[in-house]
Amino acid sequence: MTRIAFLDVDGTILEHGSAIAPSTVTAVRKARENGHLVWLCTGRSAGDIHPDVRAIGFDGAITNGGAYADRDGELVVEHPMPRADVETLERYFEGHGIHYFLQTHDAVFASAGMDAVMRDFRRARAEWRAAELRERGLPAEEPLWREPRPVSEVDRDVVAKAVFVSSADDTVAHAAATLGEGFFVIPGSMPLPGGSNGEIGQAGVDKGSAILEVLALLGRDPADAIGIGDSWNDVEMFEVVGTPVAMGNAVPELQRLAGRVTTAVLDDGVHNAFAELGLI
């Protein structure tokens, strides 16, 4: 029986930076050679997926946390936020001094204060990564960073989701309570030294909803689908696929939610999961 697997990107295929375990590339290509389908399923914009990830080769991609999906260059899922909701988000962020990105299918747009925040984050992250790579005996790397465009240039009729960085520790809970049931608010995965970060999209638009749309399009049974991830935006994916798998680097609560756990991202996690599940 051929199967379909949905793979998160950051923390699953790509270590947060630019490192990909060679075994991951081998596993994805071998699974496809064996007749299985492998799709990306990421919170990133399609235009913000690392080119080394794209080069592996996939059958399609769910992006922006489920707001969009494309196959062979054609959009097969398309659920941008209503413009009024985008404007509500921006008023909330600006009213509380919160820096943010707005994502479309193709690009990422940053509020004015994001430059300094991300510069500090990238510097700290690069130092941490260099130390980790030295410990592993791996060569230094140059993480990819595409400079976002200013938020003044965004088309608010095609925004998929927002990502925020706040100096307050409780912004995820505060945003959820303040914005109400029409919004989907989850913690983000940026390891900040303080404060909080998160993602906000439309209620009902998530990786799980997009997977169900893709499976219906392909005539596939969700019970036969596999979902592999490590972050809070993977919970809905875990809920709809027959075989959810958490990465070894996922937090313990996510590992419990998935039920099945593979090894960490740079410790052959994808390859080991594919081997255990019989895809390779």
N, C-alpha and C positions, 0 to 999 in steps of 0.2 A: 504493500500500500504506500503510495506517495503521500507526503505530508507537506504542510506549509508552516514555516517558522517565521516569527516576527521578532526582530532583534532591536533593542534599544541601542543607541550609539554611545553616548558619554558614560563611561563606567562599565560598559558591556563589550563593545567592540573597541572603543577608543578610551585609553586611560586619559583622564582629564588633562589634556595637553596635546600631545601628538603621537603617543606611543601605541602601537598595535602589535599584539602578540603574533608572530608569524604563523602560529598554529591556527589562529582565527581565520586568516586569509585562506589557508589550506582547507579548513573545515567548510567554509561557506562554498568555495568553488567545488569541492568534492561532493557536497550534498546536492548541489545543482546538477552536477554531472550524473548523479544517481537518480535524477528525475524529480527531486523535491524542489519546492519553491521556497525562496528566502527573501523576505521583505525587510527593509528598514522600518523602524517604528520609533520615531524620535520627537523630542520636544523642540528641536532646532527648526529654523526656517530651512527650506530646501536650498536656498542660496548660501546657507551658513554651514553646510555639511562639509567636513574636511575632505579635500580631493582624494586623499589616500584611502578614505572609507569608500567613496564612490567608485574608486578604481578596482575594488575587490570584485564588484559585479553583483547586482541584485535584480530581482524580478519586479520590484516596485518599491515605493517609499511612502509611508505615512509620516507626515511632518507636522510641525507646530502643535504637537500634543494631540493630534487627531482632527484638527480643523481642515487639513488638506491631505490629499493623497494623489500620487501620480504614478502612471504606468506607461512606459514607452513614450514619455513626453506629453501624455494626455492626463488632465486632471480628472480623476474618477470620484473624488470626494472634495467638496468645496463648501465650507461653512464659515465664512467670515463673520465677525461680530457685527451686530447692528451698529451703525455710526453713533447713535445716541448712547449706546453702552460704552463705546470707546471714549466719548467725550465725558461720560460719568467717571470713568477710570482716571482720566487725566485730571479732572477737577479734584478727585480724591487725593491723587499723588501730590499735586501741586499744593493743595490745602494743608498737607501734612509734611511737607518738605521731603518727599520721598523721590529718589532718583529711579528712572525706569527706562526700559526698552519697549518699543512696540514692534511686533513681528508681522510681516506679511509673508506670502508664499515665497517671494523672491529675495527679501532683504530684511535687515534689522535697522531700526531707527532709535537713536538715543536722545534722552533729555539732556539739557545743558550740563547738569552736574555729574553725569555718568563718566565723563572722561577721566577726571581725577580719581574717582572711586575705582575704576577698572585698571587704571595705571598702577595704583598701589596693589591691587589684587594680583595683577599679572606679575609684578615684581616679586611679591612674596611667594607666589605659586612657583615661579621659575626657580627660586632659591631652594624651595622644598624639593622640587622635581630633580634638580641637579644632584642634591644629596642622595636621593633615593636611587637614581641611576648609577651613581658611583658605587653604592653599596651592592648593587646587582651586577656590577662590572659591565654595564651597558654604556654605549657612547652618549655624549651630550646631544640634546635635540634643540631644534628651533620651533617652538610651538607656533601654530598658525593663528594669526589674529587678523581678522578682517575688520578694518575700522568701520563702525556703523555710520550711517548717514544721520544728519540732524533730524530730530522729530518734526521740525517744521516742514519737511519735505514729504512726509508720509501721506498716502491716500487713505483717509480714515474709513473708506467704504470697503477696504480689503484687508483690514487688520485681523489677524488670527488670534493673538493673545498678547499679554503683557508680562514682562519679567521685571521685578522691582528689587531694589536694594535699599534698606532702611537702617537708620541708626538705632531704632527702637527694637527691643527684643521680641515684642508681642505683635508685630504688624500683621502676621499671617492671620491670627485670630481676630485682630481688630478689623482688618479688611473684610473678612468673611462676615462678621457681625454687622458692619456698617453698610456694606454694599448689598447684602441680601441674597435671596435664593436664586436670582437670575445669573449669579456668577459662581464660577468654580475656582476656589482658592486653595492652593496647596503649597507646602514648603518647597523651596528650591534646593539645589544641591551645590551651591557655591560655598566652599569652606572659608567663610569670612572670620576675621579675628574678633569681631563684635557685631552687634545688631542682628538683622535677619534679612532673609531674601525669600522670594517666592514667585509663583506663577499665577496668573489670573486669566481665565477664559470664560466662555459661555457655559452655563450649567447644561449638562447633557452632551457636551462636545468634548470628547476625551479619546485616549488611545483605544479604549474598549469599544466605543461607538463606531470609530473609524474601522477597526478590525471587522466588526460585524457587517459593515457596508461592503468592505472589500471581499469578505468571504461570500456574501450574497451574490456579488457580481461574478465571482469565480465559480459559483455553485459548489462551494466547499462547506463541510460541516464543522462548526466551531469545536466540536468534541475532538476532532482530529488535528486541531491547530496547536502550535507550540508558541509560547511567549517567554522571552528571556530578557530580564531587566534588573535594575539595581536601585531605582529611585521612586519617590512618592508618585510621580506621574505614570508609573507602571502598574499601580494597583488595579485600575480598571481593566488593563490588559490581562492581568492575572485572573480577574473575575470572569472573563468571557471565553478564554481558551481552555481546551481540555487538559493541556499540560503546561502549567505555569512553572517557570524556573527562575529562582533568584540567584544573582551572582554572589560569590563568596565575600565580596566587598560591600554588599548591601547591609543595611542596619538589621539587627536581629529581628525586629518586628516585621520587616518586609520579608525576611527569610521565612518567618512563621506563616505569614499570609500565603506565600507561594507553596510552602510544603515541601518542595523539592529544591535543593541547593547544589550548585556547582562550585567550582573553585573561582578564584578572583580573576579580574580582567587580564592581568599580565601573567597569570599562572594557568593559562590554557583553559579558561572557564568556558568559552563557547565551544571549543574543540571537545572538551570532556563531556559537555552536555549533549552535543550532537552524537558522540560515540555511544554514550549510555542509552540514548533514545533510538539508536539504530539508523541514523541518517547517513552515517559514514562507516 
